[in-house]
Amino acid sequence: MSKWSDSKWIASELHRRWDNGLIPRELLNYTGLFPLTISLKKPKNDDIATNFADVYAWIRALKDASKNERGYGYELLEKEIVHRQSGRNLVPTHAVIPTLEDALKLIKKNRDADNIQRATQLILSEWATLGEWVQKYPLKVLQYNDDWVGIMAVLRWFYEHPNSGLYMRQMDIPGVDTKFVEKRKRIFTDLLDRVLPEAYINQVATSFEARFGLCEKPTRIRMRFLDSKMFLQGLEDITIPVEQMITFKPDVSTVFITENEINGLSFPDVKDSLVIFGLGYAVDALKAVEWLKEKSIYYWGDIDTHGFVMLDQVRSFLPQTKSILMSEDILLSTRNLWVVENKPFMGSLSRLTEDEHQLLSSLQDNSWGEKVRLEQERIPFGRVLEAIVSIPCLRHC
């Protein structure tokens, strides 16, 4: 009997229409969704002949939960079926939900519906331009139900302080702390794009702060001097904003770049050199550091597809970059240290050497196993020392 539609199944169909936004949109903009007719999964003629008691119980249960009995919910459309043994029988074929109110009561969404309508009234009382957004995304209106007073205050602040140049921490909004904004950047981006004049929005910016005229937290570059004669008042490990890195210009001949922090901290001593570490994909911040173009650059990343993506990325602005410890020989000699790369990059790269390109292709083709990855910090330190010593320009320094 479970294969036939019962009252819970009818409610689940309404829940599905709530979750996909059909019913919430009906709250705000009449679309003619109701009366809503839903076709039932019903008994066949053979069922009536062989399982009439079950069929009768199914019909009775549907009727007991219908609007005729409960005062709200669904009504039933029936079709007369004539069977030679059981005679004439009315079998429900469709459930009809007459009104929006019936649907809301049936799936217990009255409170949510009230919250959507109340929040919509608040939103549109100040930002009529959000009318289309509200009608398109009523469930987002509900999702942020408890936040709309604060959201309205933040929208108002950005409108009144275009391109403020302030850090988010400096935004002074009564009743709203800056963490409120930080945790809701996605919804604020969506709304600010609709309420702010185009002149207030940096359309090409990739961060929330830059897009809406705030000051971004500066990218900081961490580096270690690998030659003790270059220490700054005894300091070998320093972190500075990229803006200061531009004018810093240390007197080095070679710069190593590695992703992993421990690699940077344990990198061996090398004359006239420093190592930059811990940036990951934020390595693009080094684009602005012009003096790096005059140095010998070596990049050490994971031997996986994304390691080569970052190597390619570095070469896009430092084309002289060479890779170290990212070879097939290193990979195949450390099989016991391999791990799995969760989401391999499957595209093509244009700035790899022939050997690097072949290694990338082999990784993408799973030539040695499924999603092979060798994390840079797993390579034995002895191999690291060998690789550094083997660099010709450093070996003789």
N, C-alpha and C positions, 0 to 999 in steps of 0.2 A: 504493500500500500504506500510505501515511502516514495515510489516512483510517480505518484499522482500529486498534483499541486495541493498543498494545504494552506492554512492561514499564515503559517510561518514563512512559507515560500512566497506568498503574495507580499508579505512585509519585506522580505529580503529583496524582492524586485523593486520596491519603493526605496529601500535603503540604497540600492545601486544607483537609482536615479537621483537620490540626494547626493551621494558621493561624487557623481560625475557632474554635478552642478545644475542639472535640469530643474529640480524642484526649488533650490535656492534662488535661481534666476527668475522663476515664476513669482517669487515673493516680491521682486522689485520691478518686474517688467512683464506684463501679461503677454504670454506667448500662445495661449490656447491649449496648454498641456492637459487641462482638465475640462470635461470628464476624461479620465485616462482608462483605456480598455486594455487589459492584459490577458492574453490567451493562456488558458490553463492546460497543464498536462493532465489528461483525463483518461478514464478507463475506455478500453475498446469493447466492441460487441462481444468478443469472446470472454472478456472479463466479467461482463454482466451475466453471461450464461453460466459461467463456472464459479464465480466468486461474488454472487449477488449480495451476500451478507456483508462482505468487505466494502463493496461499492456503496451499499446503503449507509454504512457507517461513515464512509468518506463524505458522502453528500450531507449527512446529518451534521458532521463536524464543521464542514464549510458554512452551512447555514447558521449554526449556533454562534459562529464568530463573525457573522456578517453584520452589516449596518441595520438590517431589519431587527436583529436581536439586541445589538449593543448600542444602537443609536448613532454610531459613527463607523467609518471604515469603508468596506467594499460592499457593493451589491453584486448579485450574480445574474448572468445571462444563461438561460438554459435552453436545451434543444431536446425535443421529444424523440426518443428512440423506441421503436417497436421491435420487440423480440418475440419469437414464437413461443418461448417457454415462459419468460417473465412478463410478457405483455408490454403495455405502454409505460415508459419511464421518462421522467425529466432529468436530464443529466447536465450539470453545470459545464459550460464551455469557456466562459470568460468571466473575469472579475472586473468590475467597473468601479473606479474610485471617483465619485461624483465631483468632489471639490478639493481644493488645496487644503482646506481645513481638515477634511477627512484623512488625507494623506499624512498630515503633520501629527494628528492624534494617533494614527495607526503605528507610526514609527517613533512616536514620543519625541518629536523635534519642535514642539511648541516653544520651549524656552529658547532654543537656538534660533528659531525664526524671529522671535521678538528681539533677540540681541542683534541679529543682522539688520533688522529694520531700524532699531534705535541707533546703532552705530552709523548706518547709512545716512540717517537724518543729521547726525552730528557732522559727518564728513562733508556732506553737500551744503550744509548751512554756511560753511566757510570756503569750500573749494568746489564750486560747481563744475569746474573743469575735470573733476574726478568722476563725474557721473558715468561715463562710458566704462571706466576701470571698475567701478563698483558693480555695475551690472554684469560685467564679464567675469569678475572674480569674487562672487559673494562669499565663498568659503574662506577666502583670505580675509575678508572683512570679519568673519566669525573667528578665524584663527587668532587675530590680534584684538579680540573683543575688549580685553581688559586694558589695552594700551592706547586706545585712540585719543584720549585726552592728551597724553604725552606726545603721541605722534603728531597731533595737530600743532602742538607748541613747537616741536622741532621744525616742521615744515614752515611755520611762520617765521622762525628764527633765520632759516636759510634765505627766505624771501626778503627779509629785512636787512640781511648782512651778506650781500653778494660778494663773492671772491674775497672773503675776510682775511685770508692769509694767516688765520689763527690755527694753533693746534687744537685738536678735538677737545683736549683737556681744558682749554680756555673758553669753550662755549658756555656762556652763562645763561641758562634757561631755567626760570623758576619751576621747581618741582620735578626737574628732569636732570639726572646725573649722566655723565658722558658714557658710562657703560651701557646705558639704555640705547644710545645710538650705536655704539660699537657692536652690540649683539644683534642689531636689526638692520645692518647695512643693506641687505638684499631688498627688503621692503622699502627702505628709504630711497634707494636708487630708483626703484620702480615708480615711486610717487613723485620724487623730486623732478624726474625727467618729464613729468606731466604738468607740474604746477609752476616750475620756474621758467622764466623767459630764456630763450636760446642763448642770449648773451651771458647768462649766469652759469652756463654749463660748458666745460671743456670736453667736447665730443670725442676727442682722440685719446683722452686719458684712460689709463688702465686701472687706476685705483680709485676708490670712493673719495678719498681726500682730494686728490688732484682734480677729479671730475667736478667737484662742487666747491672748489676754491679754498680748501683748508690746507694747512701746512702738513706735509708728510713727515713721519718719523724718518730721520736720515738713515740711509743704509750705512752700516759701519763695517769697515774692513779690518779683519784681524790678521796680523802677520807676525812672524818670528824672524829675527836676524839669525842667520846661520854662521856668521863670522863674528867672533867676540870683539874684534876691533871696531865693529860698527854699532855696538850697543849704545843706546842713548842714556847716558848717566847711569850705566849699569843695567838698563832695561833691555831685555831681548824680545819680549812678547808685548806688543802694543795693539790697541784697537782704536781706530780713528774714523770719523765720518768720511765718506767718499769725497766730499768737497775739500777736505783738508788733504786727503790722499793726492788730489790733483796737483797741489802745490808743494807737497812734501819732498819729492824727488830725491830719494836716498841714493847714495853713490854705490850702486850695485851693478854687476854685469849680468847676473842671472836671477831669474825669478821663477820659482816653482809654484804651481797652483794645484791644490788637492782639496777634495771635498771633505774628507773625514777629519774631525777635530784631533783625534789621537794621532793620526798621521802627521798633522801639523806640529803637534807638541813633541813628537818623538823623532822628527825628521833629523837626519844626521848633519853634522857640521859640514858646511861647504864654503869655501873661500869666496868672498865678494858676492854673497847670495842671500836671498831671503825667501821665505815660503809664505804664501797667502792661503788661508784655509777656512773651511766652514761655510762657504757661500752657497753651495749647491747650484740650483738654477738661477739664483740671484747673482751669479757670476757676471751677468750682463752689466752690473753696476760698474765694472772695470772699464767699460767702453769709454768713459769720460777721462780716464787716466792716460793722457797722451804719452807720458814718458815711458810707459810700458812698451810702446812700439819700438823703442830703441834698445830693448833688452832681449837677451836670449830667454825664451819662455818654454817651460816644460810643464805639461799637464798630466796629472796622475788621477785617474778615476776608477770606478768599478769596471770590471770586465763583464759588462752586460750591455744590452741595447741602449739603455739610457745613459750609460757612461760615455758611449760614442756620440750620442746626441749632444751631450755637454761639451765634449771635445770639439765637435763641429761648431757648436755655439761660440766657444772661445776663439776658434780660428776665423769666425766671421768678422771679428774686430782686431784680432792679433794673429794674422795669417802665418807668422813665423813660428807659431807654436808647434812643438814636437811632443809626442806622447812618450811616457815611460811606464814600464810595468803594466802595459796593456796589450800584450802580445799573445799569440796562440801558444807559444812555448810556456809562458807563465801559467796560462789557463790549464793546459793539459798536464803540467807537472804538479798540479795541486788538486787533483780530482776529489780527494777526500775532504776538501774544504768548500766544495760547491754548495750553494743554496739555490732556492727557486726565485726567479724574478716574477713578481705577481702579474704585472701588466706590461709585457714587452712592447717596445716601439717597433712597428712593422713597416714604417715608411722608408724612404731612401734619403741619403745624405750626400752632399756634393763636395765636402771639404776633407774627406778622409784619404789617406794614402791607399795604395793598392792592397797592401797587407792588412790595413785596418778595415778596409771595405770587405775583404774576404772573410775576416773574422766576424764582422757584424752579420754578414749574410749567413755564415754557418750558425751563429746564435739564433738568428731569426728562423732558420730552417730546422732547428732542433737537431743538428748533425751529431751532437754528443749526448743528447738527452733532452728531456722536456724542460724548456725555460731555464737553461743553465745560467747561473750567475756566480761570479767570484767577487765578493766584496773586498775592497782594497785593503782594509785593515786585517784581513785574514792571511795576507801574503806574509810568509816568514820574513823576519827583519833582516836576516842574512841576504835574502834575495834583493831587498831594498838597497842595502849597502853595495851589492854587486852592480846593480843598475846605475847607481850614482857614479861609482868609480869608472864604469864603462863609458861614460860620456866624455868624448875626446877633449873638449875644450876645458873640462874641469879636471881631468886626470893629471894634466901637466901644470896646473895652477899652483 
